[in-house]
Amino acid sequence: MAAERRKGERVVFERGFPAHMMGIDGTWRRACIMEDISEISARLTVEGTVEGLNLKEFFLLLSSTGLAYRRCELGWVNGDQIGVNFLKQNDKKKKQARRPEDADA
C-alpha cells in the first residue's frame, strides 16, 4: 500500500478538506476532498472523473479565492482517489538540467 512509501509526517483530515483541482491553462476544474497532506504530497478524493484531464501538471486550489494553491503533478490513481506530488518553482529547471555537479552548488 502507498502508506509504506510515504516519507515525512502527514496530516490526516478527519472529515477531509474541500479543495479544487484546476488545469494549468484553466481549461478544466474539479472539486476534490484533501484526505491527507505532507510537505511534498497529498491524497485527494476527486468528485467526478479524471479521465481525459491533463494531470501531468495542475493546480490544487486550497481557498475559494484561489490565492492559496500548490502546483502539482499526478503520482498515482486508485479509483476516485489520486496521489499528487507538489512541484517547487525550480523543479522544472532541475529536471531539465540533471547535472550532478550542480547539486552541490
Summary of the structure (lengths in Angstrom):
residues: 105
radius of gyration: 14.6
end to end distance: 36.4
largest distance: 45.3
contacts: 246
relative contact order: 0.18
helix: 13%
strand: 46%
